[in-house]
Amino acid sequence: MTCYITHFEGALDGSRHDATQIQTMHEGRPLLARYDLAAIRANLDRDAIVHRPWDMWRYRELLPVGDEIAPVTLTENVSPLVECPALAEWFGLERVSIKDESRLPGCSFKARGLALALTMARHFGTRRVAMASNGNAGGAMAIYAARAGMQSVMFVPNNTPRANLAEAANAGAQVFRANGLIDQCGRQIRVGHDRGLWFDISTMKEPYRIEGKKTMGLELAEQLEWRLPDVIAYPTGGGTALIAMWKAFAELKELGWLEQTRMPRMVSVQSTGCQPLVQAWEKGERFATRYENAETVAAGLRVPTGIGDFLVLDAVRESGGTVIAADEARLFEWQAVVGRHEGMMICPESAACIGAVKTLVDQGTIQPEEHVVIFNTAAGQKYLDFLHPEIPAIDLDAIDWDAMAAELG
């Protein structure tokens, strides 16, 4: 046996739900997968994973698929952990690493959650899936639905990046641009779900995407030889990935696979253009209120409210971390910092993490000797709608070489 899931648990009330049937939410709040970790510990040696293919499915015992369910996959290889010494020096830190999720299918971390969610949807006989999306998640749903031979529908805000719309349309999704933000789109997707038009696969509306994104934390632990960094900075919209990683670390700790007992401090990063979690954090509240007039070029952070808000805030508090907003006006500046120092074009969501970490270092919240891991959640090239660099023209027949030398310094 390799499938060790026992049930789903109501994240808010601890209620128990059947893992052999497709699940959504319980009373409007998320469900979390629970496993027989004692059985996994007894039957699986941590080091046996080393010999498996280098992809997210190498952790199948900690996923609801085991060997019994064939995955819907586009080859979700383990994303690289890139050491960034020049960026570390810019921060004033000894070690900074970027886990680059842009190398996954669809060029974003959304591949993890949607690969598993579409795997389970196909397994349970679902024919059509739908979601509200700001871009990358919808694109990932579309490509995995196409891979699974399923139909997909997405409602997106009008200012969703064109790259995401083209990606989804190319994969055969029915894409509808809407006059509202993602939470408003999500309410209508739920109406369609309740009418039987489709299965709602939006953020936190089903429990499988969390499990797919959990593999980010499992990979990180293995890449660091089963030790965890001091600080993890993660851009937070709906918050699924941060919740998933914290869940992964708790499961690894219970399995006895970690070489340390200290857990990382989780830093949840938002933009000043949309910061519901920051406001809740500063007020000491467990649940966030809707952030009105949300606007940010970091499309993945444009989430005015989310049903998993309390899980994000719980994880951050338990870890001893913090929730912080980065200045919306400086996102592209911080994106360029990484480009100039490390040659990586990160997405604006992750650029927010650069500003947040700089603030925390300057405040003394992060110490120079601490290892910080920043997640790049998507390829920066998917946001070219918002980038307008000034590129000078040149006359090849009339180059002023003295001026050129001066320009180059």
Beta strands, then each sheet from edge to edge (+ up, - down):
strand 1: 5-10
strand 2: 16-17
strand 3: 31-35
strand 4: 81-83
strand 5: 95-100
strand 6: 128-132
strand 7: 151-157
strand 8: 174-178
strand 9: 199-200
strand 10: 231-235
strand 11: 265-271
strand 12: 322-326
strand 13: 371-376
sheet 1: 2+ 1- 3+
sheet 2: 4+ 5- 13- 10- 11- 12-
sheet 3: 8+ 7+ 6+ 9+
end
